[in-house]
Amino acid sequence: MKTKKIPLRKCIGCNEMIPKKQLIRVVRNKEGETSIDTTGKAHGRGAYVCNNKDCFKKINKTKALNRAFKCEIPQEIYERLTKEIDDSEQ
């Protein structure tokens, strides 16, 4: 019996390949709206972030999301990511 392949994605903070289900996806759609995708299936360009506070601090400091999407990301997205990471650690 074949084993099911687990999809891996690279975190933009630590550059490690991690299973997709363990990451938080941030999406920018065609209209230019940026949001956090909890389902992992929203349309648009996606960037993945670890559920790790240290990794998130690195992303926030270096503005890695801005580089990933080649535009300015609103501060509220960073705040929502902080909340999402805090919720997942509890």
DOSEFI-881588 format. One record per atom (N, C-alpha, C, O, CB): residue number from 1; residue in one letter; atom name; x, y, z. Coordinates in steps of 0.05 Angstrom, whole numbers, plus 32768, in hexadecimal, padded with zeros to 4 digits. Glycine has a CB too. Layout:
N
+-----+--------+-------+------+------+------+
| num | residu | atome |   px |   py |   pz |
+-----+--------+-------+------+------+------+
| NUM |      A |    CA |    X |    Y |    Z |
...
+-----+--------+-------+------+------+------+
***
This chain:
90
+-----+--------+-------+------+------+------+
| num | residu | atome |   px |   py |   pz |
+-----+--------+-------+------+------+------+
|   1 |      M |     N | 8011 | 7FE9 | 8000 |
|   1 |      M |    CA | 8000 | 8000 | 8000 |
|   1 |      M |     C | 8012 | 8019 | 8000 |
|   1 |      M |     O | 8025 | 801B | 800F |
|   1 |      M |    CB | 7FED | 8000 | 8018 |
|   2 |      K |     N | 800B | 802C | 7FEF |
|   2 |      K |    CA | 801A | 8045 | 7FED |
|   2 |      K |     C | 8015 | 8057 | 8005 |
|   2 |      K |     O | 7FFF | 8058 | 800F |
|   2 |      K |    CB | 8014 | 8053 | 7FD3 |
|   3 |      T |     N | 802A | 8065 | 800E |
|   3 |      T |    CA | 8026 | 8079 | 8023 |
|   3 |      T |     C | 801F | 8093 | 8016 |
|   3 |      T |     O | 8029 | 809A | 8000 |
|   3 |      T |    CB | 8040 | 807C | 8034 |
|   4 |      K |     N | 800D | 80A2 | 8023 |
|   4 |      K |    CA | 8004 | 80BB | 8018 |
|   4 |      K |     C | 801A | 80D1 | 801B |
|   4 |      K |     O | 8026 | 80D3 | 8030 |
|   4 |      K |    CB | 7FEA | 80C4 | 8026 |
|   5 |      K |     N | 801E | 80E0 | 8005 |
|   5 |      K |    CA | 8033 | 80F4 | 8006 |
|   5 |      K |     C | 8028 | 810D | 8015 |
|   5 |      K |     O | 8012 | 8116 | 8011 |
|   5 |      K |    CB | 803A | 80FD | 7FE9 |
|   6 |      I |     N | 8038 | 8116 | 8028 |
|   6 |      I |    CA | 8031 | 812D | 8038 |
|   6 |      I |     C | 803C | 8147 | 802B |
|   6 |      I |     O | 8054 | 8149 | 8026 |
|   6 |      I |    CB | 803C | 812B | 8056 |
|   7 |      P |     N | 802A | 815A | 8024 |
|   7 |      P |    CA | 8034 | 8172 | 8017 |
|   7 |      P |     C | 8045 | 8183 | 802A |
|   7 |      P |     O | 803C | 8188 | 8041 |
|   7 |      P |    CB | 801D | 8183 | 800C |
|   8 |      L |     N | 805C | 818C | 8021 |
|   8 |      L |    CA | 806D | 819D | 8030 |
|   8 |      L |     C | 806E | 81B9 | 8025 |
|   8 |      L |     O | 806C | 81BD | 800D |
|   8 |      L |    CB | 808A | 8191 | 8031 |
|   9 |      R |     N | 8070 | 81CD | 8036 |
|   9 |      R |    CA | 8072 | 81E9 | 802E |
|   9 |      R |     C | 8089 | 81F5 | 803E |
|   9 |      R |     O | 8090 | 81EC | 8054 |
|   9 |      R |    CB | 8058 | 81F8 | 8032 |
|  10 |      K |     N | 8095 | 820A | 8033 |
|  10 |      K |    CA | 80AB | 8218 | 8040 |
|  10 |      K |     C | 80A1 | 8230 | 804F |
|  10 |      K |     O | 8093 | 8241 | 8045 |
|  10 |      K |    CB | 80C0 | 8220 | 802B |
|  11 |      C |     N | 80A9 | 8232 | 8069 |
|  11 |      C |    CA | 80A3 | 8249 | 8079 |
|  11 |      C |     C | 80B4 | 8260 | 8070 |
|  11 |      C |     O | 80CC | 825D | 806B |
|  11 |      C |    CB | 80A7 | 8243 | 8098 |
|  12 |      I |     N | 80A8 | 8278 | 806D |
|  12 |      I |    CA | 80B7 | 828F | 8064 |
|  12 |      I |     C | 80C9 | 829B | 807A |
|  12 |      I |     O | 80DA | 82AC | 8074 |
|  12 |      I |    CB | 80A5 | 82A4 | 8059 |
|  13 |      G |     N | 80C6 | 8292 | 8092 |
|  13 |      G |    CA | 80D7 | 829C | 80A8 |
|  13 |      G |     C | 80F0 | 828B | 80AC |
|  13 |      G |     O | 8106 | 8296 | 80AC |
|  13 |      G |    CB | 80C7 | 829C | 80C2 |
|  14 |      C |     N | 80EC | 8272 | 80B0 |
|  14 |      C |    CA | 8103 | 8260 | 80B6 |
|  14 |      C |     C | 810D | 8251 | 809E |
|  14 |      C |     O | 8122 | 8244 | 809F |
|  14 |      C |    CB | 80FC | 824D | 80CC |
|  15 |      N |     N | 80FF | 8252 | 8087 |
|  15 |      N |    CA | 8106 | 8244 | 806F |
|  15 |      N |     C | 8108 | 8226 | 8072 |
|  15 |      N |     O | 8117 | 8219 | 8064 |
|  15 |      N |    CB | 8120 | 824E | 8064 |
|  16 |      E |     N | 80F8 | 821A | 8084 |
|  16 |      E |    CA | 80F7 | 81FD | 8087 |
|  16 |      E |     C | 80DF | 81F2 | 8079 |
|  16 |      E |     O | 80CA | 81FF | 8078 |
|  16 |      E |    CB | 80F7 | 81F6 | 80A5 |
|  17 |      M |     N | 80E2 | 81DA | 806E |
|  17 |      M |    CA | 80CC | 81CC | 8061 |
|  17 |      M |     C | 80BC | 81BE | 8077 |
|  17 |      M |     O | 80C7 | 81AD | 8085 |
|  17 |      M |    CB | 80D6 | 81B8 | 804B |
|  18 |      I |     N | 80A2 | 81C5 | 807A |
|  18 |      I |    CA | 8091 | 81BB | 808F |
|  18 |      I |     C | 8077 | 81B1 | 8082 |
|  18 |      I |     O | 806F | 81BD | 806E |
|  18 |      I |    CB | 808C | 81D1 | 80A5 |
|  19 |      P |     N | 806A | 819C | 808E |
|  19 |      P |    CA | 8050 | 8194 | 8083 |
|  19 |      P |     C | 803C | 81AB | 8082 |
|  19 |      P |     O | 803A | 81BB | 8095 |
|  19 |      P |    CB | 8045 | 817D | 8094 |
|  20 |      K |     N | 802E | 81AD | 806C |
|  20 |      K |    CA | 801C | 81C3 | 8067 |
|  20 |      K |     C | 8007 | 81C8 | 807D |
|  20 |      K |     O | 8001 | 81DF | 8083 |
|  20 |      K |    CB | 800D | 81BE | 804D |
|  21 |      K |     N | 7FFD | 81B3 | 8089 |
|  21 |      K |    CA | 7FE9 | 81B5 | 809E |
|  21 |      K |     C | 7FF3 | 81C2 | 80B8 |
|  21 |      K |     O | 7FE3 | 81CC | 80C8 |
|  21 |      K |    CB | 7FDD | 819A | 80A4 |
|  22 |      Q |     N | 800D | 81C3 | 80BC |
|  22 |      Q |    CA | 8019 | 81CE | 80D4 |
|  22 |      Q |     C | 801F | 81EC | 80D0 |
|  22 |      Q |     O | 8028 | 81F9 | 80E3 |
|  22 |      Q |    CB | 8032 | 81C0 | 80DC |
|  23 |      L |     N | 801A | 81F7 | 80B9 |
|  23 |      L |    CA | 8021 | 8213 | 80B3 |
|  23 |      L |     C | 8008 | 8224 | 80B1 |
|  23 |      L |     O | 7FF2 | 821A | 80AD |
|  23 |      L |    CB | 8030 | 8215 | 8099 |
|  24 |      I |     N | 800C | 823E | 80B4 |
|  24 |      I |    CA | 7FF6 | 8252 | 80B0 |
|  24 |      I |     C | 7FFB | 825F | 8095 |
|  24 |      I |     O | 8011 | 8267 | 808F |
|  24 |      I |    CB | 7FF6 | 8268 | 80C7 |
|  25 |      R |     N | 7FE6 | 8260 | 8085 |
|  25 |      R |    CA | 7FE8 | 826B | 806A |
|  25 |      R |     C | 7FDD | 8287 | 8069 |
|  25 |      R |     O | 7FC7 | 828D | 8073 |
|  25 |      R |    CB | 7FD9 | 8259 | 8056 |
|  26 |      V |     N | 7FED | 8299 | 805D |
|  26 |      V |    CA | 7FE4 | 82B5 | 8059 |
|  26 |      V |     C | 7FE1 | 82B8 | 803B |
|  26 |      V |     O | 7FF2 | 82B0 | 802B |
|  26 |      V |    CB | 7FF9 | 82CA | 8064 |
|  27 |      V |     N | 7FCA | 82C3 | 8032 |
|  27 |      V |    CA | 7FC3 | 82C4 | 8016 |
|  27 |      V |     C | 7FBE | 82E0 | 800C |
|  27 |      V |     O | 7FB3 | 82F1 | 801B |
|  27 |      V |    CB | 7FAA | 82B3 | 8011 |
|  28 |      R |     N | 7FC7 | 82E6 | 7FF4 |
|  28 |      R |    CA | 7FC1 | 82FF | 7FE7 |
|  28 |      R |     C | 7FB3 | 82F8 | 7FCD |
|  28 |      R |     O | 7FBE | 82EB | 7FBC |
|  28 |      R |    CB | 7FDC | 8310 | 7FE2 |
|  29 |      N |     N | 7F9A | 8302 | 7FCA |
|  29 |      N |    CA | 7F8A | 82FB | 7FB2 |
|  29 |      N |     C | 7F8E | 8310 | 7F9C |
|  29 |      N |     O | 7F9E | 8322 | 7F9F |
|  29 |      N |    CB | 7F6D | 82F9 | 7FB9 |
|  30 |      K |     N | 7F80 | 830C | 7F86 |
|  30 |      K |    CA | 7F83 | 831D | 7F6E |
|  30 |      K |     C | 7F7B | 833A | 7F74 |
|  30 |      K |     O | 7F86 | 834C | 7F67 |
|  30 |      K |    CB | 7F72 | 8312 | 7F58 |
|  31 |      E |     N | 7F68 | 833E | 7F86 |
|  31 |      E |    CA | 7F5F | 8359 | 7F8D |
|  31 |      E |     C | 7F73 | 8368 | 7F9F |
|  31 |      E |     O | 7F70 | 837F | 7FA4 |
|  31 |      E |    CB | 7F44 | 8358 | 7F9A |
|  32 |      G |     N | 7F88 | 835A | 7FA8 |
|  32 |      G |    CA | 7F9C | 8366 | 7FB9 |
|  32 |      G |     C | 7F96 | 8364 | 7FD6 |
|  32 |      G |     O | 7FA4 | 8371 | 7FE6 |
|  32 |      G |    CB | 7FA0 | 8382 | 7FB1 |
|  33 |      E |     N | 7F82 | 8355 | 7FDE |
|  33 |      E |    CA | 7F7B | 8351 | 7FFA |
|  33 |      E |     C | 7F8C | 833B | 8006 |
|  33 |      E |     O | 7F90 | 8326 | 7FFA |
|  33 |      E |    CB | 7F5C | 834B | 7FFD |
|  34 |      T |     N | 7F96 | 8341 | 801E |
|  34 |      T |    CA | 7FA7 | 832D | 802C |
|  34 |      T |     C | 7F97 | 8323 | 8044 |
|  34 |      T |     O | 7F8B | 8332 | 8053 |
|  34 |      T |    CB | 7FC2 | 833A | 8035 |
|  35 |      S |     N | 7F98 | 8309 | 8048 |
|  35 |      S |    CA | 7F89 | 82FD | 805E |
|  35 |      S |     C | 7F97 | 82E3 | 8067 |
|  35 |      S |     O | 7FA9 | 82D8 | 8059 |
|  35 |      S |    CB | 7F6C | 82F7 | 8056 |
|  36 |      I |     N | 7F8E | 82D9 | 807E |
|  36 |      I |    CA | 7F99 | 82C0 | 8088 |
|  36 |      I |     C | 7F85 | 82AA | 8080 |
|  36 |      I |     O | 7F6D | 82AC | 8085 |
|  36 |      I |    CB | 7F9C | 82C0 | 80A8 |
|  37 |      D |     N | 7F90 | 8295 | 8073 |
|  37 |      D |    CA | 7F80 | 827F | 8068 |
|  37 |      D |     C | 7F81 | 8268 | 807B |
|  37 |      D |     O | 7F96 | 825A | 807D |
|  37 |      D |    CB | 7F8A | 8278 | 804C |
|  38 |      T |     N | 7F6C | 8263 | 808A |
|  38 |      T |    CA | 7F6B | 824C | 809C |
|  38 |      T |     C | 7F66 | 8232 | 808F |
|  38 |      T |     O | 7F6D | 821D | 8099 |
|  38 |      T |    CB | 7F57 | 8251 | 80B2 |
|  39 |      T |     N | 7F58 | 8233 | 8077 |
|  39 |      T |    CA | 7F52 | 821A | 8069 |
|  39 |      T |     C | 7F69 | 8210 | 8058 |
|  39 |      T |     O | 7F6B | 81F8 | 8053 |
|  39 |      T |    CB | 7F39 | 821F | 8058 |
|  40 |      G |     N | 7F7A | 8222 | 804F |
|  40 |      G |    CA | 7F90 | 821A | 803E |
|  40 |      G |     C | 7F88 | 8217 | 8021 |
|  40 |      G |     O | 7F97 | 820C | 8011 |
|  40 |      G |    CB | 7F9C | 8200 | 8047 |
|  41 |      K |     N | 7F70 | 8220 | 801A |
|  41 |      K |    CA | 7F66 | 821D | 7FFF |
|  41 |      K |     C | 7F5D | 8237 | 7FF2 |
|  41 |      K |     O | 7F51 | 8236 | 7FDC |
|  41 |      K |    CB | 7F4F | 820A | 7FFF |
|  42 |      A |     N | 7F62 | 824E | 7FFE |
|  42 |      A |    CA | 7F59 | 8267 | 7FF3 |
|  42 |      A |     C | 7F69 | 826D | 7FD9 |
|  42 |      A |     O | 7F80 | 8265 | 7FD7 |
|  42 |      A |    CB | 7F5D | 827E | 8007 |
|  43 |      H |     N | 7F5C | 827B | 7FC7 |
|  43 |      H |    CA | 7F69 | 8282 | 7FAE |
|  43 |      H |     C | 7F7D | 8299 | 7FB2 |
|  43 |      H |     O | 7F78 | 82AB | 7FC2 |
|  43 |      H |    CB | 7F54 | 828A | 7F98 |
|  44 |      G |     N | 7F93 | 8298 | 7FA4 |
|  44 |      G |    CA | 7FA7 | 82AD | 7FA5 |
|  44 |      G |     C | 7FC2 | 82A2 | 7FAC |
|  44 |      G |     O | 7FC6 | 828B | 7FB0 |
|  44 |      G |    CB | 7F9E | 82C1 | 7FB9 |
|  45 |      R |     N | 7FD4 | 82B5 | 7FAD |
|  45 |      R |    CA | 7FF0 | 82AF | 7FB4 |
|  45 |      R |     C | 7FF3 | 82AA | 7FD2 |
|  45 |      R |     O | 7FE9 | 82BA | 7FE1 |
|  45 |      R |    CB | 8004 | 82C5 | 7FAA |
|  46 |      G |     N | 8000 | 8295 | 7FD9 |
|  46 |      G |    CA | 8002 | 828E | 7FF6 |
|  46 |      G |     C | 801F | 828E | 8000 |
|  46 |      G |     O | 8031 | 8289 | 7FF1 |
|  46 |      G |    CB | 7FF6 | 8273 | 7FFA |
|  47 |      A |     N | 8021 | 8294 | 8019 |
|  47 |      A |    CA | 803B | 8293 | 8027 |
|  47 |      A |     C | 8035 | 8284 | 8041 |
|  47 |      A |     O | 8021 | 8288 | 804E |
|  47 |      A |    CB | 8048 | 82AF | 802C |
|  48 |      Y |     N | 8048 | 8274 | 804A |
|  48 |      Y |    CA | 8044 | 8263 | 8062 |
|  48 |      Y |     C | 8055 | 826C | 8079 |
|  48 |      Y |     O | 806D | 8274 | 8075 |
|  48 |      Y |    CB | 8049 | 8246 | 805B |
|  49 |      V |     N | 804A | 826B | 8091 |
|  49 |      V |    CA | 8057 | 8273 | 80A9 |
|  49 |      V |     C | 8055 | 825D | 80BE |
|  49 |      V |     O | 8040 | 8251 | 80C1 |
|  49 |      V |    CB | 804B | 828E | 80B4 |
|  50 |      C |     N | 806B | 8258 | 80CD |
|  50 |      C |    CA | 806A | 8244 | 80E3 |
|  50 |      C |     C | 8058 | 824D | 80F9 |
|  50 |      C |     O | 8052 | 8265 | 80FC |
|  50 |      C |    CB | 8087 | 823F | 80EE |
|  51 |      N |     N | 8050 | 823B | 810A |
|  51 |      N |    CA | 8041 | 8240 | 8123 |
|  51 |      N |     C | 8054 | 8245 | 8139 |
|  51 |      N |     O | 8050 | 823D | 8150 |
|  51 |      N |    CB | 802E | 8229 | 812A |
|  52 |      N |     N | 806A | 8253 | 8134 |
|  52 |      N |    CA | 8080 | 8257 | 8147 |
|  52 |      N |     C | 8084 | 8275 | 814C |
|  52 |      N |     O | 8087 | 8284 | 8138 |
|  52 |      N |    CB | 809A | 8249 | 813D |
|  53 |      K |     N | 8084 | 827D | 8165 |
|  53 |      K |    CA | 8087 | 829A | 816B |
|  53 |      K |     C | 80A2 | 82A5 | 8162 |
|  53 |      K |     O | 80A3 | 82BB | 8158 |
|  53 |      K |    CB | 8083 | 829E | 8189 |
|  54 |      D |     N | 80B7 | 8296 | 8165 |
|  54 |      D |    CA | 80D1 | 829F | 815D |
|  54 |      D |     C | 80D2 | 82A4 | 813F |
|  54 |      D |     O | 80DD | 82B7 | 8135 |
|  54 |      D |    CB | 80E7 | 828B | 8165 |
|  55 |      C |     N | 80C7 | 8291 | 8130 |
|  55 |      C |    CA | 80C6 | 8294 | 8113 |
|  55 |      C |     C | 80B5 | 82AC | 810B |
|  55 |      C |     O | 80BD | 82BB | 80F8 |
|  55 |      C |    CB | 80BA | 827A | 8106 |
|  56 |      F |     N | 809F | 82B0 | 8118 |
|  56 |      F |    CA | 808E | 82C7 | 8112 |
|  56 |      F |     C | 809C | 82E1 | 8118 |
|  56 |      F |     O | 8099 | 82F4 | 8109 |
|  56 |      F |    CB | 8074 | 82C6 | 8121 |
|  57 |      K |     N | 80AB | 82E3 | 812E |
|  57 |      K |    CA | 80BA | 82FB | 8134 |
|  57 |      K |     C | 80CE | 8301 | 811E |
|  57 |      K |     O | 80D2 | 8319 | 8117 |
|  57 |      K |    CB | 80C9 | 82F8 | 814F |
|  58 |      K |     N | 80DA | 82ED | 8113 |
|  58 |      K |    CA | 80ED | 82F0 | 80FD |
|  58 |      K |     C | 80DF | 82FB | 80E4 |
|  58 |      K |     O | 80E9 | 830D | 80D7 |
|  58 |      K |    CB | 80FB | 82D6 | 80F7 |
|  59 |      I |     N | 80C7 | 82F0 | 80DF |
|  59 |      I |    CA | 80B7 | 82FA | 80C8 |
|  59 |      I |     C | 80AF | 8317 | 80CB |
|  59 |      I |     O | 80B1 | 8326 | 80B8 |
|  59 |      I |    CB | 809E | 82E8 | 80C4 |
|  60 |      N |     N | 80A7 | 831E | 80E3 |
|  60 |      N |    CA | 809E | 8339 | 80E9 |
|  60 |      N |     C | 80B5 | 834C | 80E7 |
|  60 |      N |     O | 80B2 | 8362 | 80DC |
|  60 |      N |    CB | 8091 | 833A | 8104 |
|  61 |      K |     N | 80CC | 8345 | 80F1 |
|  61 |      K |    CA | 80E4 | 8356 | 80F1 |
|  61 |      K |     C | 80EE | 835B | 80D4 |
|  61 |      K |     O | 80F5 | 8371 | 80CD |
|  61 |      K |    CB | 80FA | 834A | 8102 |
|  62 |      T |     N | 80F0 | 8346 | 80C4 |
|  62 |      T |    CA | 80FB | 8348 | 80A9 |
|  62 |      T |     C | 80E6 | 834F | 8094 |
|  62 |      T |     O | 80ED | 8353 | 807D |
|  62 |      T |    CB | 8108 | 832E | 80A2 |
|  63 |      K |     N | 80CC | 8351 | 809C |
|  63 |      K |    CA | 80B6 | 8356 | 8089 |
|  63 |      K |     C | 80B6 | 8342 | 8072 |
|  63 |      K |     O | 80B4 | 834A | 805B |
|  63 |      K |    CB | 80B9 | 8373 | 807E |
|  64 |      A |     N | 80B8 | 8329 | 8079 |
|  64 |      A |    CA | 80B9 | 8313 | 8065 |
|  64 |      A |     C | 80A0 | 8311 | 8055 |
|  64 |      A |     O | 80A1 | 830A | 803D |
|  64 |      A |    CB | 80BF | 82F9 | 8073 |
|  65 |      L |     N | 8089 | 8318 | 8061 |
|  65 |      L |    CA | 806F | 8317 | 8052 |
|  65 |      L |     C | 806F | 832C | 803C |
|  65 |      L |     O | 8065 | 8328 | 8027 |
|  65 |      L |    CB | 8057 | 831B | 8065 |
|  66 |      N |     N | 807B | 8343 | 8042 |
|  66 |      N |    CA | 807C | 8358 | 802E |
|  66 |      N |     C | 808C | 834F | 8016 |
|  66 |      N |     O | 8085 | 8354 | 7FFF |
|  66 |      N |    CB | 8088 | 8372 | 803A |
|  67 |      R |     N | 80A2 | 8341 | 801B |
|  67 |      R |    CA | 80B3 | 8337 | 8005 |
|  67 |      R |     C | 80A5 | 8320 | 7FF6 |
|  67 |      R |     O | 80A7 | 831F | 7FDE |
|  67 |      R |    CB | 80CE | 832D | 8010 |
|  68 |      A |     N | 8097 | 830F | 8005 |
|  68 |      A |    CA | 8089 | 82F8 | 7FF8 |
|  68 |      A |     C | 8074 | 8302 | 7FE5 |
|  68 |      A |     O | 8070 | 82F6 | 7FD0 |
|  68 |      A |    CB | 807D | 82E6 | 800D |
|  69 |      F |     N | 8065 | 8317 | 7FED |
|  69 |      F |    CA | 804F | 8320 | 7FDC |
|  69 |      F |     C | 8057 | 8339 | 7FCB |
|  69 |      F |     O | 8047 | 8343 | 7FBB |
|  69 |      F |    CB | 8037 | 8327 | 7FED |
|  70 |      K |     N | 806F | 8343 | 7FCE |
|  70 |      K |    CA | 8079 | 835A | 7FBF |
|  70 |      K |     C | 8067 | 8372 | 7FC2 |
|  70 |      K |     O | 8063 | 8381 | 7FAF |
|  70 |      K |    CB | 807C | 8353 | 7FA2 |
|  71 |      C |     N | 805D | 8377 | 7FDA |
|  71 |      C |    CA | 804D | 838E | 7FE0 |
|  71 |      C |     C | 804C | 8393 | 7FFE |
|  71 |      C |     O | 8056 | 8382 | 800E |
|  71 |      C |    CB | 8030 | 838B | 7FD5 |
|  72 |      E |     N | 8041 | 83A9 | 8007 |
|  72 |      E |    CA | 8040 | 83AF | 8023 |
|  72 |      E |     C | 8028 | 83A0 | 8030 |
|  72 |      E |     O | 8012 | 83A1 | 8026 |
|  72 |      E |    CB | 803C | 83CE | 8028 |
|  73 |      I |     N | 802E | 8391 | 8045 |
|  73 |      I |    CA | 8019 | 8381 | 8053 |
|  73 |      I |     C | 8010 | 8392 | 806B |
|  73 |      I |     O | 8021 | 839C | 807B |
|  73 |      I |    CB | 8024 | 8365 | 805C |
|  74 |      P |     N | 7FF6 | 8395 | 806F |
|  74 |      P |    CA | 7FEC | 83A4 | 8086 |
|  74 |      P |     C | 7FF4 | 8398 | 80A1 |
|  74 |      P |     O | 7FF7 | 8380 | 80A3 |
|  74 |      P |    CB | 7FCD | 83A6 | 8085 |
|  75 |      Q |     N | 7FF8 | 83A9 | 80B5 |
|  75 |      Q |    CA | 8000 | 83A0 | 80CF |
|  75 |      Q |     C | 7FEB | 838E | 80DC |
|  75 |      Q |     O | 7FF2 | 837D | 80EC |
|  75 |      Q |    CB | 8005 | 83B8 | 80E1 |
|  76 |      E |     N | 7FD2 | 8391 | 80D4 |
|  76 |      E |    CA | 7FBD | 8380 | 80E0 |
|  76 |      E |     C | 7FC1 | 8363 | 80D9 |
|  76 |      E |     O | 7FB9 | 8351 | 80E9 |
|  76 |      E |    CB | 7FA1 | 838A | 80D7 |
|  77 |      I |     N | 7FCD | 835D | 80C2 |
|  77 |      I |    CA | 7FD2 | 8341 | 80BB |
|  77 |      I |     C | 7FE7 | 8335 | 80CE |
|  77 |      I |     O | 7FE4 | 831E | 80D7 |
|  77 |      I |    CB | 7FDC | 833E | 809D |
|  78 |      Y |     N | 7FFB | 8345 | 80D4 |
|  78 |      Y |    CA | 800F | 833C | 80E8 |
|  78 |      Y |     C | 8003 | 8337 | 8103 |
|  78 |      Y |     O | 800A | 8324 | 8111 |
|  78 |      Y |    CB | 8027 | 8350 | 80EA |
|  79 |      E |     N | 7FF0 | 8349 | 810B |
|  79 |      E |    CA | 7FE3 | 8346 | 8125 |
|  79 |      E |     C | 7FD1 | 832D | 8125 |
|  79 |      E |     O | 7FD0 | 831F | 813A |
|  79 |      E |    CB | 7FD2 | 835F | 812B |
|  80 |      R |     N | 7FC3 | 8328 | 810F |
|  80 |      R |    CA | 7FB2 | 8310 | 810E |
|  80 |      R |     C | 7FC3 | 82F7 | 810F |
|  80 |      R |     O | 7FBB | 82E3 | 811B |
|  80 |      R |    CB | 7FA0 | 8310 | 80F5 |
|  81 |      L |     N | 7FDA | 82F8 | 8102 |
|  81 |      L |    CA | 7FED | 82E1 | 8103 |
|  81 |      L |     C | 7FF6 | 82DC | 811F |
|  81 |      L |     O | 7FF9 | 82C5 | 8128 |
|  81 |      L |    CB | 8004 | 82E5 | 80F0 |
|  82 |      T |     N | 7FFC | 82F1 | 812E |
|  82 |      T |    CA | 8005 | 82EE | 814A |
|  82 |      T |     C | 7FEF | 82E1 | 815A |
|  82 |      T |     O | 7FF5 | 82CF | 816A |
|  82 |      T |    CB | 800B | 830A | 8156 |
|  83 |      K |     N | 7FD6 | 82E9 | 8156 |
|  83 |      K |    CA | 7FBF | 82DD | 8164 |
|  83 |      K |     C | 7FBC | 82C0 | 815C |
|  83 |      K |     O | 7FB7 | 82AF | 816E |
|  83 |      K |    CB | 7FA5 | 82ED | 815E |
|  84 |      E |     N | 7FBF | 82BA | 8143 |
|  84 |      E |    CA | 7FBC | 829E | 8139 |
|  84 |      E |     C | 7FD1 | 828C | 8145 |
|  84 |      E |     O | 7FCB | 8275 | 814D |
|  84 |      E |    CB | 7FBE | 829E | 811A |
|  85 |      I |     N | 7FEA | 8296 | 8147 |
|  85 |      I |    CA | 8000 | 8286 | 8152 |
|  85 |      I |     C | 7FFB | 8282 | 8170 |
|  85 |      I |     O | 8000 | 826C | 817A |
|  85 |      I |    CB | 801B | 8294 | 814D |
|  86 |      D |     N | 7FF3 | 8297 | 817E |
|  86 |      D |    CA | 7FED | 8294 | 819A |
|  86 |      D |     C | 7FD7 | 8280 | 819F |
|  86 |      D |     O | 7FD9 | 8270 | 81B2 |
|  86 |      D |    CB | 7FE5 | 82AF | 81A6 |
|  87 |      D |     N | 7FC2 | 8280 | 818F |
|  87 |      D |    CA | 7FAC | 826D | 8192 |
|  87 |      D |     C | 7FB5 | 8250 | 818D |
|  87 |      D |     O | 7FAC | 823E | 819A |
|  87 |      D |    CB | 7F95 | 8274 | 817F |
|  88 |      S |     N | 7FC6 | 824C | 8179 |
|  88 |      S |    CA | 7FCF | 8231 | 8172 |
|  88 |      S |     C | 7FE2 | 8225 | 8187 |
|  88 |      S |     O | 7FE3 | 820D | 818A |
|  88 |      S |    CB | 7FDD | 8231 | 8157 |
|  89 |      E |     N | 7FF0 | 8236 | 8196 |
|  89 |      E |    CA | 8002 | 822C | 81AB |
|  89 |      E |     C | 7FF3 | 8224 | 81C4 |
|  89 |      E |     O | 7FFE | 8215 | 81D5 |
|  89 |      E |    CB | 8017 | 8241 | 81B1 |
|  90 |      Q |     N | 7FDB | 822D | 81C8 |
|  90 |      Q |    CA | 7FCC | 8226 | 81E0 |
|  90 |      Q |     C | 7FBE | 820C | 81DE |
|  90 |      Q |     O | 7FB1 | 8203 | 81F1 |
|  90 |      Q |    CB | 7FB8 | 823B | 81E7 |
+-----+--------+-------+------+------+------+
***
